[in-house]
């Protein structure tokens, strides 16, 4: 496929409806797309594949890195899976500042994946948020580490 053909295909993907995208998915991947995939997700995945094919495909090293990351997430014995998805985005020793109740609070991520606040250790950001506010809260969202969900 030439780059001109690929450009046309990418433009076509942008205009395709969900039924057409599902059909294209089945033709190119040999199976139906996941039921939870919206037209937008199918469009993004198919466009990524077209661009990757144009550039010679995904490098073997990149594939291995993704496989290691996926295995670490699914292996319940792995320290990374116990720490949760958000804490792996921030490094050990990271300081998080949060204004709450007119006071600036400092929370620190510890080496073992725990959280420290006011000289006490907690198992998660949600536990700190609960201690800080007195109510159950999603810790990563409360501390601004997770975007708001958009409909």
N, C-alpha and C positions, 0 to 999 in steps of 0.2 A: 504494500500500500504506500503510495507516495504521500508527501506531506500535504499536497493539495487535496488529495482524497481524504486524508485524515482530518483536515480543516473542515471539509464539507461534512464529514461524519459528526464532528464535534458540534457544528452548527445545527445539524439535524437532531442530535441528541437534545439540544437546548429546547427545541420546538416539540419534541415527541411527547405524547400523552402517556399516562401510566400503563395502559394496556399494551401499547407499542413497546414501551420499555421492558415490560415483563416478557413479551415475545422475544425481543432482542436478547435479553438476559438468558432465556432458555436456549436460544440458538447458539450463543457464544460460550456459555458456561456448561451447558448440558444438563441443567436442572432449573427448577423454578426458583425465583428469588425468595429469600425469607419473607414470611407473611408480614413481618413488622416493618419491612422496608417501604418507605414512601417513594413516590416518583422522584423526589429530590435525591434521596440516597442512592437509588438505582442509577440516576443520571450521573451523580458524582463518581460512583464506582466504575461505571462503564467508560466515562471520560478518562478516569485515571488509567484504566487498562489500555485504552487507545493511545494515550500519551506515553505510557511505559513501553508499549510495543514499538512505537515510533522511535524511541531513544534506545532500543536494543533490550528492553526488559529490565526487570529489577535485578540488581547485583546480588550474587550469591551471598556475600557477606551481610548485606541488608536483610535478606531472607532469614539467615541464621540468627541475626540479632533479634528480629521479630519473634522467631520461634522460641528463643530463650526467654524473652519477656513474657510471652503467652504462657509458657510452661511455669515460670515463676509465679504468675498470677493464679494459676489453677492448682498449684501444688500447695496444699494446706500446711505442709511442714516448712515451707519457705518463709523466712522472716519477712520478705517483701509482701507476701500475701496477707500476713497478719497485720502489717502496718497499714494496709489499705491503699487505695489508688491515689489519694490526694497526698499522703505523707511521702510517697515515693517521688512526688514532683518537687518537694522541698527537701533540701539536704539537712543532715544532722547539724545541729547548732543554729538552725535558722531561727531568727527572732520574728515574731508576729506581734504587731502592735494593734490594739483595738480600743477605740474610744467607746466607753459604755458607762452610763450613769454619771457623766461629767468627769470621769477619770480615765486616763490612758492606762490600759493594762498591757503588760508584756508577757507573752507566752513563748516558750522556747522548746524546739524539737530536740529531744535527747538522742544520744548514740544508739540506744536500743530500740528506737522507734516510738518511745513514749513521749509524753508532753509534761512540761514543768510550768507551773504558774504559782506565784506567791509562795515560793519555797516548797511547794508540795508537788508530788508526782501524780500524774493521771495517765490512764490507759489510752485516751483519745482526745481529740479536739472537742468532740461532743460532750465528754465528761467535764472538760474545763468550761465549756459554754453553759452547761447545766449548773455547775458550781457558781459561776459568775452571775447568772441571771435568775437562778432559782426555778427555771422551767426547762423542759426537754427541748433541745434545739439541734439542728443539723450543724455540727461543729464546723466542717469545711465551708459551708455556706455562710454561717455566722461570721467567720473570720475572713470572708471575702476570697476564698480559694476556689470557689465554684461559681460559675456564671448562673444567673437566674434562668430558669427554664422558660423557653419561648414557645407559645402554641403554634 
